[in-house]
Amino acid sequence: MSFVVAIDGPAAAGKGTVSKAVAAHFGFAHLDTGLLYRVVGRVALEKVGPALDEAAVIALSTKVSEADLARDDLRTAAVAQAASKVAVIPEVRTALVEFQRKFAARAGGAVLDGRDIGTVICPNADVKLFVTASAEVRAQRRYQELADRGENTDFETVLEDVKARDARDSDRTVAPLSAASDAIRIDTSEMSIKDAIAAAIAAVDSKHG
């Protein structure tokens, strides 16, 4: 029997780091569902160009496999923007739902993080968390991440991108970013990653075992 932890939140809030730590602590499998959309976005950029022809993107999204998640070129700013754009296409989200639900159903427990896990993908998850932070804090984190990789950008540009992505994620008609009504909220704006992880583990521990 699977134990499912659903962790949602906006970009650069820390949910990925928290999710990996929770999965490692409890010995659960982990799926960063955002990588699914990054895979589709990356392949779409390669095969159909920046225009991201909708029909081609939908076709590509039906062929995503777990092996695709191991690509090492999924973390660039261009891919992040492409992922956000393909994620608003209803048929793309539908194509990827089955993949995510099968992952969640595996024996031994699973942690899935994304933007609609607790509301759409796994509405009956055993634990739901919503990890968030202010746009400015998230932009600073993302800017530092990009700078450390040698990408040429500036804070204001990154902040604009973060706000634009938030708007697309929250305003889309299908599976918008939102906290499930029964999700535990963890705001990492002024919280160390150690404390955020501890809070998440405590929330899961209260329901597990």
C-alpha positions in Angstrom: 0.0 0.0 0.0 1.4 3.4 -1.0 1.7 6.4 1.3 1.5 9.6 -0.7 2.9 13.0 0.2 1.8 15.9 -2.1 3.9 19.0 -2.0 2.9 22.0 -4.0 4.1 25.6 -4.3 5.5 28.3 -6.7 8.9 28.3 -8.3 12.0 28.6 -6.1 10.0 28.3 -2.9 12.1 25.4 -1.8 9.6 22.6 -2.3 12.1 20.5 -4.4 14.7 20.5 -1.6 12.1 19.8 1.0 10.5 17.0 -1.1 13.9 15.3 -1.7 14.7 15.5 2.1 11.2 14.1 3.1 11.6 11.3 0.6 15.1 10.4 1.8 14.0 10.5 5.5 11.1 8.1 5.0 12.6 6.0 2.3 9.9 7.1 -0.3 10.3 7.4 -4.0 10.4 11.1 -5.2 9.0 12.7 -8.3 9.6 16.3 -9.2 6.6 16.7 -11.5 7.9 20.0 -12.8 10.6 18.0 -14.6 8.0 16.4 -16.7 7.0 19.8 -18.1 10.7 20.8 -18.4 11.3 17.6 -20.5 8.4 18.5 -22.8 9.6 22.1 -23.0 13.2 21.2 -23.7 12.3 18.7 -26.4 9.8 21.1 -27.9 12.5 23.8 -28.1 14.8 21.4 -29.9 12.3 20.0 -32.3 9.8 22.7 -33.1 11.6 25.9 -32.0 10.6 28.7 -29.6 7.2 29.1 -31.2 6.2 25.8 -29.4 3.6 24.7 -31.9 0.8 23.4 -29.8 0.0 20.2 -31.7 3.6 19.2 -31.7 4.0 19.9 -28.0 0.9 17.7 -27.3 2.4 14.8 -29.3 5.7 15.1 -27.5 4.1 15.1 -24.1 2.6 11.6 -24.7 6.1 10.1 -25.0 7.7 11.2 -21.7 9.4 8.4 -19.8 11.3 8.2 -16.5 14.6 8.1 -18.4 13.8 11.6 -19.8 13.9 12.9 -16.2 17.6 12.2 -16.0 18.5 14.8 -18.7 21.1 17.3 -17.5 19.8 20.2 -19.6 16.5 20.8 -17.8 17.4 23.6 -15.4 18.1 26.6 -17.7 16.0 29.7 -17.7 14.9 29.1 -21.3 13.6 25.6 -20.4 11.8 27.0 -17.3 9.9 29.5 -19.5 9.1 26.8 -22.1 7.9 24.5 -19.4 5.6 27.1 -18.0 4.1 27.8 -21.4 3.5 24.1 -22.3 2.0 23.5 -18.8 -1.0 25.7 -19.7 -2.0 23.5 -22.6 -4.8 21.2 -21.2 -4.0 18.3 -23.4 -0.4 18.3 -22.2 -1.5 18.2 -18.6 -3.9 15.4 -19.4 -1.2 13.4 -21.1 1.1 13.6 -18.0 -1.6 12.9 -15.4 -1.4 9.1 -15.8 2.4 9.1 -15.5 2.1 11.0 -12.2 -0.7 8.9 -10.7 1.1 5.6 -11.6 4.2 6.9 -9.8 2.1 7.9 -6.7 0.6 4.4 -6.6 3.9 2.5 -6.3 4.4 0.4 -3.2 6.6 1.8 -0.5 5.4 5.4 -0.5 5.9 8.4 -2.8 6.5 12.1 -2.6 5.4 14.2 -5.5 6.1 17.9 -5.8 4.6 20.3 -8.2 1.8 22.8 -8.5 -1.4 20.7 -8.7 -0.5 17.6 -6.8 -2.7 18.0 -3.8 -5.6 19.5 -5.8 -5.6 17.5 -9.0 -3.1 14.7 -9.3 -3.4 13.2 -5.8 -6.4 14.9 -4.1 -6.6 12.0 -1.6 -2.9 12.2 -0.6 -2.1 11.2 3.0 -0.3 14.4 3.6 -0.5 17.7 1.7 2.0 20.5 2.0 2.1 24.0 0.4 5.6 25.4 0.4 5.8 29.1 -0.5 7.9 32.3 -0.1 7.7 35.9 -1.3 8.4 36.6 -5.0 11.4 38.7 -4.1 13.0 36.0 -2.0 12.3 33.4 -4.7 13.8 35.6 -7.3 16.9 36.1 -5.3 17.3 32.4 -4.9 16.8 31.7 -8.6 19.1 34.6 -9.6 21.9 33.1 -7.4 21.3 29.7 -8.9 21.6 31.0 -12.4 24.6 33.2 -11.5 26.4 30.2 -10.0 25.9 28.3 -13.3 27.5 31.2 -15.2 24.3 32.4 -16.9 24.2 36.1 -17.8 21.2 37.7 -16.1 20.2 40.3 -13.5 17.9 40.3 -10.4 15.2 42.5 -11.9 14.9 40.3 -15.0 14.6 37.2 -12.8 12.0 38.9 -10.6 9.9 39.8 -13.6 10.2 36.2 -14.9 9.2 34.8 -11.5 6.1 37.1 -11.3 5.1 36.3 -14.9 5.4 32.6 -14.2 3.4 32.9 -11.0 0.6 34.7 -13.0 0.6 31.9 -15.7 0.5 29.2 -13.1 -2.2 30.8 -11.0 -4.4 32.1 -13.8 -4.5 29.1 -16.1 -7.9 27.5 -16.5 -6.8 23.9 -16.0 -5.2 22.9 -12.7 -4.1 26.3 -11.5 -1.5 26.7 -8.8 -3.3 26.8 -5.5 -3.1 25.3 -2.0 -5.4 22.4 -1.3 -7.9 23.3 1.5 -6.4 20.8 3.8 -2.7 21.5 3.0 -0.2 22.5 5.7 1.4 25.8 4.6 5.2 26.3 5.1 6.4 29.8 4.3 10.2 29.7 3.7 10.7 33.4 3.2 12.5 33.8 6.5 13.1 30.2 7.3 16.3 28.2 7.0 16.1 25.2 4.7 16.9 23.0 7.8 13.9 24.4 9.6 11.7 24.0 6.5 12.7 20.4 6.1 12.1 19.7 9.8 8.6 21.2 9.6 7.8 19.1 6.6 9.1 15.9 8.2 7.1 16.6 11.4 3.9 17.1 9.3 4.4 13.8 7.5 5.5 11.9 10.7 2.2 12.9 12.3 0.3 10.9 9.7 2.8 8.1 9.0 3.5 5.0 11.0 
